[in-house]
Amino acid sequence: MEAAKIKALHSVNYGEINHFFACHEPPFTLADIREFNAIYRRAYPALAPIERKRSEEWVDYLIDHVERPEWVGKIYGVV
């Protein structure tokens, strides 16, 4: 009998970003932002277009839920 091949719903890289938010709750601290930045910086270049869009939505969520508004500029990719 041949085993069925199951395709992942998302890449490992997107899984890391998703996992971050599964393990952290708002308000996001400066330590959370630094941890997220390390994951996002490494994962983002390898994401598929739909994963990039979803990841950018996670960044928006992070922005909206930081502990201190002045930390928003410390999020990777935010200017």
Sequence and secondary structure as in RCSB ss.txt:
>XXXX:A:sequence
MEAAKIKALHSVNYGEINHFFACHEPPFTLADIREFNAIYRRAYPALAPIERKRSEEWVDYLIDHVERPEWVGKI
YGVV
>XXXX:A:secstr
        SS HHHHHHHHHHHH  SSB HHHHHHHHHHHHHHGGG  HHHHHHHHHHHHHHHHTBSSGGGGGGS
TT  
